Amino acid sequence: MTPGEQRFVRRWNQTRQKPIWWYALRFGVVVALVLTALTFVLDYAIDGYFEPINVTQFVSRILTRVLIFSLGGAFNWFMNERRYQKLTGLDS
């Protein structure tokens, strides 16, 4: 096993102790907030000013992104779990 794989196994062993919904939700919130911040920065860089924000639209965008990326986080969980089992020999 390479050092990177050993590091993955060590970290994933700690991460997998928490429930999948926690991992997926945390993944979704982090990615959604980063993308939202990036959107604001790019809007400012392109337009040179911030447009007024419709709060309802803003909240719905955040919640939609959190939902979508939480689903991606759940998928990521299963892919990491498969990799972990393969590396540790638990996939028999």
Helices and strands as residue ranges (DSSP letters): H 3-15, H 20-47, H 55-88
